[in-house]
Amino acid sequence: MLKELNQVIEVLENQLLAEVDLSYLARNIGLSEYHLRRTFSFLAGVSIPEYVKYRRLALANEALVQGLSVTEAAFTYGFQSVEGFSRAFKSWANFSPSEAKQTGRQKSYPPLKFLIDVRGGISMEFRIEEKPAFHLVGVSKRVPIQFEGVNEAIVDLAKSITPEQKEKMHELGDLYPNQVINASYDFSETRMAEKGELTQLIGFVTSKENSYADLETVAVPAQTWVIFPNQGPFPETLQETWANAFTQWLPTSDYELVEAPEISFTKWGEDPEKVYSELWLAVKLKK
């Protein structure tokens, strides 16, 4: 996987001022566009469009210092207007293009290179399961992305669910794990920078038709799933499992992600240090 990501960087660097065609990039390295977008963002900390934008701004910064005008820099490095270029530049660099030109101030953003970081083996328990099509039924909202700690927006979503909605979800929830699940989907491009949003659904897994207008239904087609069971303090252990799935398991496996909700659930016991959770990711064998 690291080889393929470095091939993507090489293509982007060779065509830095061209329009980015993610579908073309993915096909040329034998991955799906969804898997490429998600794994690149998770490992790099920025999406591919963000990476290209920051590289262009860094080159524009250098060109301004060397004498290019702000207008020339804006259009040379792929921006549609001087105003748009100036806004993007200042947001990235914390100083304006004109200040860079006048004072020689610079900010760098060198090309990425994906390397193996050997820190000791991380053992992960997992299983691969084929599941028929099912539905998720519950209540959802857009929430900010948060990697660590308790996401208060999700807590607020849980508190907003009425007793009547809970009763209806329990009635519909006839499939494993037969309890409340959390599903995350529709991730924004800035997912891995903790600047974006995702849609969070709290509900149940069901084979039944949902006739309740106050509950949302998400259809999930038949898929192969990699399931990571984990046990430990919540939410730290589940969040660590999520991170390791992307940074350790996926890059070294024969599987790639399929665009589908990422599902998790938690079983609470008496010991808060031994909370059981599962993380489900939809995958397929790489071509």
N, C-alpha and C positions, 0 to 999 in steps of 0.2 A: 504493500500500500504506500509506503514512503517513497518508493521508486516512482510510482504513478503520480504522486503529488509533486515531486520534484520535476517530473516531465511537464506538468501543468504550469509550474513556475517558469520553466524554460520557454514554453510557448507564449506565456503572457509577457515575459520580458522581451521576446523577439518581436512582439506585435503590440507593444504597450499603448500605442496611440490609436489602435484599431478598435472597432466595436467588439465587445466580448461576447462570444457565442458559447454559452455553457453547454448546450446540447452537443455542439461539435467537439468541444474539449472532452466531454465525458465519453463520447463514442470512440474517440481516438485512443483512449487509454483503457477501454473495455469496461467502463463502469456506468451505472445509471447516473443521470444528472442529479437526482435527489441525493444519492449516496455521496457524490462528489461535493455537493454544496454543504451537506451536513458535516461530513468528516473534515473537510478543509476548514470550515468555520470552527469546529471544536478544537482541532489541533493548532490552528494558526491564531485563534482569538479574534479573527476578523473574517468577514465574508469575502468571496472573490471580487465582487464589485468594489468593496471598500479597499481591498488591497490595491487594486488597479488605480483607484482614485488617489490614494495616499502616495503611491509611487509617482504618479503624474505630478502631484503637487510638489513632491520633493525635487523632481527634475525641473519644474517651473521655478522653484525657489533658487536653484543653482543658476538657471538661465537669467533670472532677474539680477542676480548679483554680478553676472558677467556682462550685463548691459542691455538685455532684452527689455522692451517696454512692457508695462502691465497689460496693455491691449494685445500685443503680440503674444505674450505668454499665455493669456487666456485662450486664444483661439488655436495656438500651436499645440497646447496640451489638452485639447478635447472638450473645452467648455463652450456652451452656447452663447454666453454673454459675459461681459466684463464684470457685471454686478454679481452674477452667479459664481464666477471664479473667485472674486474677492471675498464673498461670504464663506465659500468652502475653504479657501486658503486661511482666513483668519480663524475659523472654527478649528482647523487642524493645527495651525502653527502658533496660535495665540498672539500673532502680530500680522499686520496687513501686508499685502504685496508691495505697496508703495514704501512702507517702512523697510522691507527687505531690500528694495532697490536703492533706497537712500543711504542705508546704514551698513549694508552687507550682512545683515543678520540672516542666519540660516538654521534650518532644522532638517535633519537627515531622516530617511526612511529607506534603508538598504533592502535589496532583494532578499526574500525569504529562502531558507534552505531547511528542509526537513531532515533531521538526523535522529538516529537511535540514541536514546538517553538511557544508559544502563544503570539502574538504581537497585537492582535486586528483583528477583522474580515475584510477581503478584499472582497468587493462586486464586482462581475464580471458579466457583461451582456454577455449572449451567446445564441446561438440557434443551434439546431441539424438539419441538412439537409441531405437528400439522394440525391446524384447527379449521373446522368448517366455518362458513360465514356466520357472523353474529351481529347483533346490534348493541351499541352503548346507549343507555337511556338515562337522562339525568338533567342537571342544571349546569349551565356553562357561562363563562364570561372571559373577556380578554384581560390578561393579567401581565404585569411586568415580569421579566425573566430574573430569577435570583438563584445563584448557585449554592449558597450556604445559608444555614439558619432557617427560621420559620418565615414563609412568605405570607405576610399579613393580608395581601389581597386574596389569597386562596382561603385563609381563615375567614375573611369577611364573606366570601362566596359560600362557604360551608354554613356560616351563621344565617345566611339569607334563605336557606332551604326551609320551607314550612313543614310542620308535622304532617299535613295532608300530602305534600309532595314526597316526603319520606315513606309514607305508607304506600303510595302508588309505586315507588321504585322497588320497595321490598316485594310487592305483589308481582312485579314484572321480572325481577332478578332470579331467573331459573337456571343460570349457568354458573360454572366455577368462575370465581371463587365464592359465589353465593353471598357476597357481602359488598360493602361500599368499595368502589375503585376510584382512582384518579387517572384521567386520560389527558395527555398534552398533545396538541396538534396545531397546525397552521402557524408554525414558527416564523417569525420575521427574519429577514436576511441578517440582521445584526444580533442574532441569537447569542452567540458566544461571547460577545462583549458586554453582556449584562445591560445592554441599552435597549433591547428589543422587547417584543411582547409575544405571547402565545395564547392560544385558547385553551382554557382549563375546564374540563368537565368532571363533575362529581356525580357518580351514579352507580349503575349496576350493569352487568353483562347479561343479555337476554336473547332468547330465540323467539320471543313473542312480539306481536305487533303493538306498538304504542298508540293508544287512542286518546291520550291525555294532552290537551293543548298546552298545558303549563310545563311539560317535560320535553326536552329536546331529544331527538334520535339521531345517532350517527351510525351509518351502515359500514361495517367492516367486512370486506370480502374474505374468502378462504385464503389463508396465508400460512407460510412457515414462520414460526416464532422461536426466537432464542429467549429462554427464560432464566433469569439470574435470581435464585433464592439468596437471601442474606439475613443475617441476624446480628443485632447489636443496638446501640443507642439510636433513637430516632430524633431528628431526621438525618443525622450525620452519616450513619451507615448506608442508608439508601442513596443519599447524594454521592457518597464515595463510590458506590457500586455503579451508579450512572456514569460518573466520570471515567472509571476504569473500563467500563464497557466500550466507551468510545476511544480511549487512548491506549488501551492494552489489548482488549479482546478483538475488536473489529479489525484493526490494522494487521493482525497476524492470523486472522481466520480466513476461511474460504468463502465467507459470506459478505454480502453488502446489504445496506438498508433498503427497505421498500417504504414508499410513502404511506404511512398509516399512523394512527394514534399510538403514542408510547404510553403504555398502561402500567400502573403500579397499584399495589394494595398493601395494607399493613394489618397484621393481627396483633392486637394488644394483649399481653399477658400480665402476670403479677409483677414480673421483674422488668423495670424500665430500661435496664441495660441489655436485655435479651429480646428485643422486639423483632418479630419475624415479618419480613417484607418480601415481595417479589417484584421484579422489573421485567416487562415483556417488550421486546423489540421485534418488529416484523422484518424478516430478512429473506434473501434468496441467494442461491449459489452464484458466485461470480462466473461470468462466461469465460 
